Amino acid sequence: MAFLDENFLLSTETARRLYFDYAEPEPVLDYHNHLPPREIAEDRRFANLFEIWLEGDHYKWRAMRANGVEEHFCTGAATPYEKFLAWARTVPYTLRNPLYHWTHLELQRYFGIKELLDERTAPAIWERANEMLAGPDLTARGILRRFRVTALCTTDDPADDLAHHKVIAASGFSVAVYPAFRPDRALEVHLPERWNEWLARLEAASNREIHKLAQLLDALEDRHNYFHSLGCRLSDHGLTSCPAEDTSERSAAEIFLKARGGQAASPGEHAQFASFLMIFLGRLDAAKNWTKQLHLGARRSVNSRMLARVGPDTGFDTIGDFPQIQGLARFLDALERENALPKMILYNLNPSDNYAFAALVGNFQGGVPGRIQFGSGWWFLDQKEAIEWQLNALSNCGLLSRFIGMLTDSRSFMSYPRHEYFRRVLCNLIGAEMERGELPGDRELAGRMIRDICYGNAHAYLSLPEISQVSGIRR
């Protein structure tokens, strides 16, 4: 079998039929990503292959560092072409790393380039890709149309003004672009300088003073309402583990005042304050039929020297081994007792916890198909092997048929082939089991499930509005 031909990752005839007949035709609903709304609003045109492909890509930086490349060519002041050549020299050494698949899949799907990238082919690939980037099809909006994205949800701070979302909605763009509410900064009472700077931004955005806890809660609810008016139907939290301490409003108010005065909360106080706010925010989500997302398990910035040198989110994060289930179960139960448990997607970063997550979600179902989701593999787990691990754990403990499928979770417009990659892995897994007689040979039965996982389940589950219903905008 040729590398990256039309049957890539599809090892059986049944897998191929499932993919081409049921998965491939489905559009994309990208319900979680980190694409910059400004670039969609302005329909950014990328000057060269570095800008669209390597700019800010810590996956590639990690591989380049492992290959001995100097930091100058990763996050330093080297020219775009020099950085591209450093990546091209690294690519042959990424065999069996998912980056080798993704690199060549992206070159094919965006530019029709089938040559393997290395130092020898790099100059011609650079020139050909840059020529195509000068055309109309590979701007920010052109890419979304090309990959048949019907809607996407960005990741936005409550203090953001969402001005770019309003521009996009008013433009009549065929792809619906919604904000998602990410209030992580509200929990950071252990970092009072950073937290108070953020509160000043929240005061400006909500047009109200925040000197006590009740005012913070009012401001967050105000922004929650504002996000809702612009089509937001999802919130998101990036947490090491879910805080779930029993905390009274009085205790949370005292911790607030200390941090507002510049005194860092102790680890215990931070956990209490975060627990209180997470319950409050869960109630807001449930009241508006939003979906809450919890990204759990990352240990960030473990290399302190490089953190000081190049800053956060540059490829020095790892999988954490935090206790997850006790706090998460208490959090879900606390909201359930109040009848305030929203729809929720739980993303796990440590594969040793997959079965614990998959089993836990089964305790809080009902009312909505797949009400609590064990989310797709993310970050270090968004490659073939770990995708299969997640699918298997979900299948064995819950209902794969109700899974809402893949998301991009990327800051790059070059990441949309990740949906194709996931779909091929899914179809290969199901197709092989059908051919072994472990599943019925009823292609329509399996195909309906695959179609739903690729698009239909997410469309039904997320309750995203039509863009024409948002803030009176008409197309």
C-alpha positions in Angstrom: 0.0 0.0 0.0 1.4 3.4 -1.0 2.1 6.0 1.7 -0.8 8.5 2.1 -2.8 7.3 -0.9 -6.6 7.4 -0.8 -6.7 4.3 1.5 -4.4 5.8 4.1 -5.2 4.3 7.5 -8.0 2.2 6.0 -6.7 -1.4 6.2 -9.8 -3.3 5.0 -12.4 -3.0 2.2 -15.2 -2.5 4.8 -13.2 0.4 6.4 -12.8 2.0 3.0 -16.5 1.8 2.2 -17.4 3.2 5.6 -15.1 6.1 5.2 -15.9 7.1 1.6 -19.6 6.4 1.8 -20.4 7.7 5.3 -17.6 9.7 6.9 -15.9 11.6 4.2 -19.1 13.3 2.8 -19.9 14.8 6.2 -19.1 18.5 6.9 -17.2 19.7 9.9 -18.6 21.3 13.1 -15.5 22.5 14.9 -16.9 23.1 18.3 -13.6 23.8 20.1 -10.5 25.5 18.6 -8.2 28.4 19.4 -8.3 30.2 16.0 -7.9 34.0 16.3 -11.2 35.6 15.5 -9.4 38.7 14.2 -7.9 36.6 11.4 -11.3 35.3 10.4 -12.8 38.8 10.6 -10.0 40.2 8.4 -9.8 37.2 6.2 -6.1 37.0 6.8 -3.9 36.2 3.8 -0.8 34.3 4.7 2.4 35.7 3.2 4.3 32.4 3.1 4.3 28.8 4.3 5.9 29.7 7.6 3.0 32.1 8.5 0.3 29.5 7.9 2.1 26.4 9.0 4.9 27.0 11.5 4.0 30.3 13.3 3.4 29.4 16.9 3.4 25.6 16.4 4.8 24.1 19.6 4.3 20.5 18.3 6.9 21.2 15.6 9.2 23.1 18.0 9.3 20.1 20.3 10.3 17.8 17.5 12.9 20.3 16.2 14.5 20.6 19.7 14.6 16.8 20.0 16.5 16.8 16.7 19.1 19.2 18.1 17.8 22.4 16.4 18.8 25.6 18.1 16.1 27.7 19.7 17.0 30.5 17.3 15.2 28.5 14.6 12.1 27.7 16.7 11.1 30.8 18.7 14.0 33.0 17.9 14.9 35.6 15.3 15.7 33.4 12.4 13.9 34.4 9.1 10.7 32.5 8.1 12.6 30.7 5.4 15.4 29.6 7.8 12.8 28.3 10.2 11.1 26.4 7.4 14.4 24.8 6.3 15.1 23.8 9.9 11.7 22.1 10.1 12.3 20.4 6.7 15.6 19.0 7.9 13.7 17.6 11.0 10.8 16.0 9.1 12.7 12.8 8.0 13.5 12.1 11.7 9.8 12.2 12.7 9.0 8.8 11.2 6.4 7.1 13.4 5.7 10.4 15.1 2.2 11.7 14.1 3.8 14.8 12.8 5.1 12.8 9.9 1.5 11.9 8.9 0.1 15.3 9.6 2.9 17.2 7.7 2.3 15.3 4.5 -1.4 15.1 4.8 -1.5 18.9 5.2 0.8 19.4 2.2 -1.5 17.2 0.1 -4.8 18.6 1.2 -3.9 22.3 1.1 -1.4 22.5 -1.8 -1.6 19.2 -3.7 2.0 18.5 -2.9 2.8 14.7 -2.7 6.5 14.9 -2.4 8.1 14.0 0.9 9.4 17.0 2.7 13.1 17.1 3.5 16.0 19.4 3.0 16.3 18.5 -0.7 12.6 19.1 -1.6 12.1 22.1 0.7 13.0 24.9 -1.7 10.5 23.8 -4.4 7.8 23.1 -1.8 8.3 26.6 -0.3 7.9 28.2 -3.7 4.9 26.2 -4.8 3.0 26.7 -1.5 3.7 30.4 -1.4 2.4 30.8 -5.0 -0.9 29.1 -3.9 -1.1 31.2 -0.8 -1.2 34.3 -3.0 -4.5 33.1 -4.5 -8.0 33.4 -3.1 -8.6 29.9 -1.9 -6.2 29.7 1.1 -7.1 32.8 3.1 -8.5 32.3 6.6 -12.1 32.2 5.3 -11.2 30.4 2.1 -9.8 27.5 4.2 -12.9 27.2 6.3 -15.0 27.0 3.1 -12.7 24.6 1.5 -12.9 22.1 4.4 -16.7 22.4 4.6 -16.8 23.9 8.1 -20.4 24.8 8.9 -19.6 26.4 12.3 -16.7 26.8 14.6 -16.4 28.0 18.2 -13.3 30.0 19.2 -12.0 30.3 22.8 -12.5 33.7 24.4 -12.0 35.4 27.8 -15.0 36.9 29.5 -13.2 40.3 29.3 -13.0 40.1 25.5 -15.2 42.6 23.7 -16.0 40.1 20.9 -15.7 42.8 18.3 -14.3 40.5 15.7 -17.2 38.1 16.2 -19.6 40.9 15.5 -17.7 41.8 12.3 -17.8 38.2 11.1 -21.5 37.8 11.9 -22.4 41.1 10.1 -20.4 40.2 7.1 -22.7 37.4 5.9 -19.8 34.8 6.0 -21.2 31.4 5.2 -19.5 29.8 8.2 -21.0 30.5 11.6 -18.3 31.7 14.0 -19.3 31.7 17.7 -17.3 32.6 20.9 -16.9 30.2 23.7 -16.6 31.4 27.3 -13.2 30.6 29.0 -13.2 32.1 32.5 -9.9 30.5 33.7 -8.5 33.8 34.8 -11.3 34.4 37.3 -10.0 31.5 39.4 -6.4 32.8 39.8 -6.5 34.3 43.3 -3.2 32.6 44.0 -1.6 35.0 41.4 -3.0 38.3 42.7 -1.0 40.7 40.5 -2.1 38.9 37.3 -5.7 38.4 38.7 -6.2 42.0 39.6 -4.9 43.1 36.2 -7.6 40.8 34.7 -10.3 42.2 37.0 -9.5 45.6 35.7 -10.2 44.3 32.2 -13.4 42.7 33.3 -14.6 45.9 35.0 -14.1 47.7 31.7 -15.9 45.0 29.7 -18.8 44.8 32.1 -18.9 48.5 32.8 -19.0 48.0 36.6 -16.8 48.1 39.6 -15.6 44.9 41.2 -14.6 45.4 44.9 -16.3 42.4 46.4 -17.3 38.8 45.4 -20.9 39.6 44.7 -19.8 42.2 42.1 -17.5 39.7 40.5 -20.4 37.2 40.2 -22.6 39.9 38.7 -19.9 40.8 36.2 -19.4 37.2 35.1 -23.1 36.7 34.7 -23.3 39.9 32.7 -20.5 38.7 30.3 -22.1 35.3 30.2 -25.3 36.9 29.0 -23.4 39.0 26.4 -21.6 36.0 25.0 -25.0 34.2 24.8 -26.4 37.1 22.7 -23.6 36.6 20.2 -24.4 32.8 19.8 -22.1 31.4 22.5 -23.4 28.0 23.7 -20.2 26.5 25.2 -17.9 27.3 28.0 -14.5 25.9 28.6 -12.0 25.4 31.5 -8.3 24.4 31.3 -7.6 22.8 34.7 -5.0 20.5 36.2 -7.9 18.7 38.0 -11.4 19.7 38.9 -11.6 21.6 42.2 -14.5 20.4 44.4 -14.1 21.7 48.0 -17.1 22.5 50.1 -16.9 26.3 50.2 -19.4 28.8 51.6 -20.0 32.1 49.9 -18.7 33.8 53.0 -15.4 32.0 52.8 -15.1 32.7 49.1 -15.8 36.4 49.8 -13.0 36.5 52.3 -10.5 34.9 49.9 -11.6 37.4 47.3 -10.9 40.4 49.5 -7.4 39.1 50.4 -6.5 38.6 46.7 -8.0 41.9 45.8 -5.7 43.5 48.3 -2.7 41.8 46.7 -2.3 38.8 49.1 -1.8 35.5 47.3 -4.3 32.8 48.2 -2.8 29.7 49.8 -3.2 26.4 47.8 -6.1 25.5 50.1 -7.8 28.9 49.6 -7.2 28.7 45.9 -9.0 25.3 45.8 -11.9 26.7 47.8 -12.3 29.8 45.7 -12.0 27.9 42.4 -14.6 25.3 43.7 -17.1 28.0 44.6 -16.7 29.8 41.2 -16.9 26.5 39.2 -20.3 25.7 40.8 -21.5 29.2 40.1 -20.4 29.0 36.5 -22.0 25.6 36.2 -25.3 27.0 37.2 -25.0 29.7 34.6 -24.3 27.2 31.9 -27.2 24.9 32.9 -29.7 27.8 33.0 -28.9 28.7 29.4 -28.5 25.1 28.1 -24.9 25.6 27.4 -22.3 22.8 27.2 -19.4 23.0 29.6 -16.0 21.7 28.6 -13.3 20.6 31.1 -9.8 20.1 29.7 -8.1 18.2 32.5 -4.6 17.0 33.2 -1.9 19.2 31.7 1.2 20.1 33.7 2.3 23.3 32.2 5.7 25.1 31.8 7.8 22.4 33.5 11.1 23.8 32.1 11.5 27.0 34.2 14.6 28.2 32.4 12.9 28.1 29.0 9.7 29.6 30.5 11.8 32.6 31.5 13.5 32.7 28.1 10.6 32.2 25.7 7.4 32.3 27.8 4.5 30.0 28.2 2.7 27.9 25.5 6.0 27.2 23.6 6.2 23.5 23.9 7.3 22.9 27.5 4.1 21.4 28.9 3.5 17.7 29.6 1.0 15.1 30.8 0.3 15.5 34.5 -0.4 12.6 36.9 -3.0 14.5 39.1 -5.7 12.7 40.9 -8.8 13.3 38.8 -11.9 11.3 39.7 -12.6 12.2 43.3 -12.9 15.9 42.7 -14.6 15.5 39.3 -17.2 13.2 40.7 -17.9 15.6 43.6 -18.2 18.5 41.2 -20.7 16.6 38.9 -22.6 15.4 42.0 -22.9 18.9 43.5 -24.5 20.3 40.4 -26.7 17.2 39.9 -28.1 17.6 43.5 -29.2 21.1 42.6 -30.6 20.0 39.2 -28.1 22.3 37.7 -25.8 19.9 35.9 -25.2 21.2 32.3 -24.3 19.2 29.3 -20.6 18.5 29.7 -17.6 17.3 27.8 -14.7 15.9 29.8 -11.3 15.8 28.1 -8.6 13.6 29.7 -4.9 14.1 29.0 -3.5 11.1 30.9 -4.3 7.9 29.1 -4.1 5.9 32.4 -7.3 7.7 33.4 -9.3 6.9 30.3 -11.4 4.1 31.8 -12.0 6.1 35.0 -13.3 9.0 32.9 -15.4 6.8 30.6 -16.9 5.0 33.6 -17.6 8.2 35.6 -19.7 9.9 32.9 -22.1 7.0 32.9 -23.3 8.0 36.4 -24.7 11.3 35.3 -26.6 10.6 32.1 -30.3 11.0 31.2 -32.6 13.5 29.6 -30.2 14.3 26.6 -28.5 11.6 24.6 -24.9 11.5 25.6 -25.5 14.3 28.2 -22.0 13.9 29.8 -19.4 13.2 27.1 -16.0 11.6 27.4 -14.3 13.9 24.9 -12.0 13.0 22.2 -8.3 12.6 22.7 -6.5 16.0 22.8 -3.0 17.5 22.8 -0.6 14.5 23.4 -3.5 12.1 22.7 -4.8 13.3 19.3 -2.9 10.7 17.3 -3.9 7.3 15.9 -3.1 5.1 18.9 -4.5 7.4 21.5 -7.6 8.1 19.5 -8.2 4.3 19.4 -7.7 4.2 23.2 -10.3 6.8 23.8 -12.8 5.2 21.4 -12.3 1.8 23.0 -12.7 3.1 26.6 -15.9 5.0 25.5 -17.3 2.0 23.7 -16.7 -0.4 26.6 -18.1 1.8 29.2 -20.8 3.9 27.4 -22.4 4.5 24.0 -20.0 5.2 21.1 -23.1 5.8 19.0 -23.8 9.0 21.0 -20.2 10.4 20.8 -19.9 13.9 19.4 -16.6 13.3 17.7 -13.5 15.2 16.8 -12.6 18.9 17.2 -9.6 20.8 16.0 -8.3 22.3 19.3 -5.7 24.2 17.3 -4.4 27.7 16.8 -3.6 26.9 13.2 -5.7 27.1 10.0 -3.6 24.2 8.7 -5.1 21.7 11.2 -8.4 20.8 9.5 -7.1 17.5 8.1 -7.2 16.3 11.7 -10.9 15.7 11.2 -10.1 13.5 8.2 -7.4 11.7 10.2 -9.9 11.0 13.0 -12.5 9.8 10.6 -10.1 7.4 9.0 -9.1 6.0 12.3 -12.7 5.5 13.4 -13.7 3.8 10.1 -10.7 1.5 10.3 -11.5 0.4 13.8 -15.1 -0.3 13.0 -14.4 -1.9 9.6 -11.9 -4.3 11.0 -14.3 -5.5 13.7 -17.0 -6.0 11.1 -14.7 -8.1 8.9 -13.8 -10.2 12.0 -17.4 -10.8 12.7 -17.3 -8.9 16.0 -19.9 -6.4 14.7 -22.7 -7.2 12.2 -21.9 -6.9 8.6 -24.8 -4.4 8.2 -23.0 -1.5 6.6 -25.9 0.9 6.9 -26.2 0.2 10.6 -22.5 1.0 11.2 -22.5 3.8 8.6 -25.3 5.6 10.4 -23.3 5.6 13.6 -20.2 6.9 11.8 -22.1 9.7 10.1 -23.6 10.7 13.4 -20.2 10.7 15.2 -18.6 12.8 12.4 -21.3 15.5 12.4 -24.9 14.7 13.3 -24.4 14.1 17.0 -22.5 17.3 17.6 -25.1 19.3 15.6 -27.9 17.9 17.7 -26.1 18.1 21.0 -24.7 21.6 21.0 -27.8 23.6 20.3 -25.9 26.2 18.3 -28.2 29.0 16.9 -28.5 29.9 13.3 -26.3 32.9 12.7 -29.3 34.9 11.5 -30.8 34.6 15.0 -27.9 36.1 16.7 -28.3 39.8 17.8 -30.8 40.5 15.1 -28.3 39.9 12.3 -29.8 38.8 9.0 -28.1 37.2 6.1 
